[in-house]
Amino acid sequence: MKNNKTLLALCLGTGLLASGQTQAFWFGSSGYTQTKYPIVLGHGMLGFDSILGVDYWYGIPAALRRDGASVYVTEVSQLDTSEARGEQLLQQVEDIVAISGKGKVNLIGHSHGGPTTRYVAAVRPDLVASVTSVGAPHKGSATADFLKGISDGPAGPVATPLLVGIVNGLGTLINFLSGSSSTTPQNALGSLESLNSQGAARFNAKFPQGIPTSACGEGAYSVNGVRYYSWSGTSPLTNLLDPSDLLMGASSLTFGNEANDGLVGRCSSRMGQVIRDNYRMNHLDEVNQTLGLTSLFETDPVTVYRQHANRLKNAGL
């Protein structure tokens, strides 16, 4: 498959051999997560499907499949614009629809995966039953604004090439370790332009579906036959045993007094029907990372995804 794993690997590996229907046949299923349309997961910036046996969506696909869902885990460029990543995801959605025979998919995107999935729904609403964003910076990220300020400032000519080289190198390494067949160059500046407030505003002007018109409200629940949902967290520090909390805590300082998950502000995460915007989760907890080390005082992230799959099922999606 262009820009990703081959079509055979995607469709057989994540669609048929490990589908919810197959697991239900052998092990039994309650049907709790058995949606009408397949669930398609889209990762965020510097994301992946799996590296050395560790899933980006840690434990989530298996939990959804166990109770009947058909789940496809996609991979697009680790670093690029929302539109470029969206085009890559669209190609995979078209293949998934063709292989599954279901006609549509339920898209779930984390972080930059939120705008990425929104792009697909905007340009091909006939292929999408619902879009759910998890901790997505729909109106930009204060952290991205901070980095753009450095890039545009006096230190920019020296700092920008250095930082871009490091981040692009990290993206290339992740792309290699995940076994991706994509040869698309990493584009850290493209990611930065998409994720800062001004870039997000330009994207929203072209693709406004589900975006709130007020500063911190809800967006349209349904547009062009596509349902829109979102949820997010507001606790950068959640588990003393998780080393990534240090990174989330540091990046959260760029938000000042605004509630955030370490990389995305509470209001920026809101889209369509807001399930909840104040989970005791940071940006990585939202995909059950690192390795399931999340808050002991909040609903398990895996349970949140299972509940949402059941919500989609009950909505006929």
Residue pairs with C-beta under 8 A, 6 or more apart in sequence:
1 7
1 9
1 10
1 91
1 92
1 95
1 181
2 88
2 91
3 76
3 77
3 88
3 91
3 182
3 184
4 10
4 74
4 75
4 76
4 88
4 91
4 92
4 180
4 181
4 182
5 13
5 49
5 75
5 179
5 180
5 181
6 181
7 95
10 72
10 74
10 92
10 95
10 96
11 95
11 96
11 99
14 61
14 71
14 72
14 73
15 38
15 70
15 72
15 96
15 99
15 100
16 22
16 99
18 61
18 65
18 71
19 65
19 70
19 71
20 29
20 33
20 34
20 64
20 65
20 66
20 67
20 68
20 69
20 70
20 71
21 68
21 70
23 29
23 65
23 66
24 31
24 34
24 67
24 68
27 66
29 66
29 67
29 68
30 67
30 68
31 67
31 68
32 67
32 68
32 306
32 309
32 310
32 313
33 63
33 64
33 65
33 66
33 67
33 68
33 69
33 306
33 309
33 310
33 313
34 67
34 68
34 69
34 313
35 69
35 70
35 106
35 309
35 312
35 313
35 317
36 102
36 129
36 312
36 313
36 316
36 317
37 102
37 103
37 104
37 105
37 106
37 129
37 130
37 317
38 69
38 70
38 71
38 72
38 96
38 100
38 102
38 105
38 106
39 64
39 69
39 70
39 71
39 72
39 105
39 106
39 108
39 309
39 312
40 71
40 72
40 74
40 92
40 93
40 96
40 105
40 106
40 107
40 108
41 57
41 60
41 61
41 71
41 72
41 73
41 74
41 108
41 109
41 110
41 113
42 74
42 76
42 89
42 107
42 108
42 109
42 110
42 113
42 116
42 117
43 49
43 56
43 57
43 74
43 75
43 76
43 109
43 110
43 111
43 113
43 287
44 109
44 110
44 111
44 112
44 113
44 114
44 135
44 136
45 78
45 79
45 111
45 112
45 191
45 195
46 78
46 79
46 167
46 170
46 171
46 174
47 56
47 75
47 78
47 110
47 111
47 112
47 113
47 174
48 56
48 75
48 78
48 174
48 175
48 177
48 178
48 180
49 55
49 56
49 73
49 74
49 75
49 178
50 56
50 73
50 178
51 174
51 177
51 178
52 177
54 291
55 61
55 73
56 73
56 287
56 289
57 73
57 110
57 287
57 288
58 287
58 288
58 289
58 291
58 292
59 288
59 292
59 302
60 287
60 288
60 301
60 302
60 305
61 71
61 73
63 302
63 305
63 306
64 71
64 305
64 306
64 309
65 71
67 306
67 309
69 309
70 100
70 102
72 92
72 96
72 105
74 89
74 92
75 178
75 180
75 182
76 85
76 88
76 89
76 92
76 116
76 182
77 84
77 85
77 88
77 171
77 175
77 182
77 184
77 186
77 187
78 170
78 171
78 174
78 175
78 186
79 167
79 168
79 171
79 186
79 187
79 188
79 190
79 191
80 184
80 186
80 187
80 190
80 191
81 187
81 190
81 191
81 193
81 194
82 112
82 115
82 116
82 118
82 119
82 194
82 203
83 119
83 194
83 203
84 184
84 187
84 190
85 112
85 116
85 119
86 115
86 116
86 117
86 118
86 119
86 120
86 123
87 119
88 182
88 184
89 116
89 117
89 119
89 120
90 119
90 120
90 123
90 124
93 105
93 107
93 120
93 124
93 127
93 128
94 124
94 127
96 105
97 103
97 104
97 105
97 127
103 127
104 126
104 127
104 128
104 129
105 127
105 128
105 129
106 128
106 129
106 130
106 132
106 312
106 317
107 117
107 120
107 121
107 128
107 130
107 131
107 132
108 117
108 131
108 132
108 133
108 134
108 305
108 308
109 115
109 116
109 117
109 118
109 131
109 132
109 133
109 134
109 136
110 133
110 134
110 135
110 136
110 286
110 287
111 134
111 135
111 136
111 137
111 263
111 264
111 283
111 286
112 136
112 137
112 191
112 194
112 195
113 133
113 134
113 136
114 133
114 134
114 135
114 136
114 137
114 138
114 230
114 271
115 136
115 137
115 138
115 194
115 200
115 203
115 207
117 131
117 132
117 133
118 131
118 133
118 138
118 207
118 209
118 210
118 271
119 207
120 127
120 128
120 131
121 128
121 131
121 209
121 224
121 226
122 206
122 207
122 209
125 223
125 224
125 225
125 226
126 225
128 226
129 226
129 227
129 312
129 317
130 226
130 227
130 228
130 229
130 312
130 315
130 317
131 210
131 226
131 227
131 228
131 229
131 271
131 272
132 228
132 229
132 230
132 231
132 308
133 229
133 230
133 269
133 271
133 272
134 230
134 231
134 232
134 286
134 287
135 231
135 232
135 233
135 261
135 263
135 264
135 269
135 281
135 283
135 286
136 230
136 232
136 264
136 268
136 269
136 271
137 144
137 195
137 200
137 263
137 264
137 265
137 268
137 269
138 200
138 204
138 211
138 230
138 268
138 269
138 270
138 271
139 197
139 200
139 201
139 204
139 211
139 265
139 267
139 268
140 195
140 196
140 197
140 198
140 199
140 200
140 201
140 268
141 195
141 196
141 197
141 263
141 264
141 265
141 268
142 254
142 255
142 256
142 258
142 260
142 265
143 251
143 254
143 255
143 263
144 192
144 195
144 196
144 197
144 199
145 196
145 197
145 254
146 254
147 163
147 192
147 196
148 192
148 196
150 156
150 159
150 160
150 163
151 159
151 160
151 163
151 192
160 189
163 188
164 188
164 189
167 186
167 188
168 185
168 186
168 187
168 188
169 186
171 186
171 188
172 186
175 182
175 186
192 199
193 199
194 200
194 203
200 268
204 211
209 219
209 220
209 223
209 224
209 226
209 228
210 219
210 220
210 223
210 228
210 230
210 271
210 272
211 219
211 271
212 218
212 219
212 270
212 271
213 219
215 267
216 266
216 267
216 270
217 270
218 270
218 272
218 273
218 274
219 228
219 270
219 271
219 272
220 228
220 272
221 227
221 228
221 272
221 273
222 228
227 272
227 273
227 315
227 317
228 271
228 272
228 273
229 271
229 272
229 273
229 274
229 275
229 308
229 311
230 269
230 270
230 271
230 272
230 273
230 274
230 275
230 277
231 269
231 274
231 275
231 276
231 277
231 279
231 304
231 308
232 261
232 264
232 266
232 269
232 270
232 276
232 277
232 278
232 279
232 281
232 286
233 261
233 278
233 279
233 280
233 281
233 282
233 283
233 285
233 286
234 259
234 260
234 261
234 266
234 277
234 278
234 279
234 280
234 281
235 261
235 279
235 280
235 281
235 282
235 285
235 295
235 298
236 245
236 248
236 249
236 251
236 252
236 260
236 261
236 262
236 282
236 283
237 245
237 248
237 249
237 282
238 245
238 280
238 281
238 282
238 285
238 294
238 295
238 298
239 245
239 285
239 293
239 294
239 295
239 296
241 293
242 284
242 290
242 293
242 294
243 290
244 282
244 284
244 289
244 290
245 282
247 262
248 261
248 262
248 263
248 282
248 283
248 284
249 262
251 262
251 263
252 260
252 261
252 262
252 263
255 265
258 265
258 266
258 267
259 265
259 266
259 278
260 266
261 269
261 281
261 282
261 283
261 285
261 286
262 282
262 283
262 284
263 283
264 283
266 277
266 278
267 277
269 277
270 277
275 308
275 311
279 285
279 286
279 298
279 299
279 304
280 295
280 297
280 298
281 294
281 295
281 298
281 301
284 290
285 294
285 295
285 301
286 301
287 301
288 294
288 300
288 301
288 302
294 300
294 301
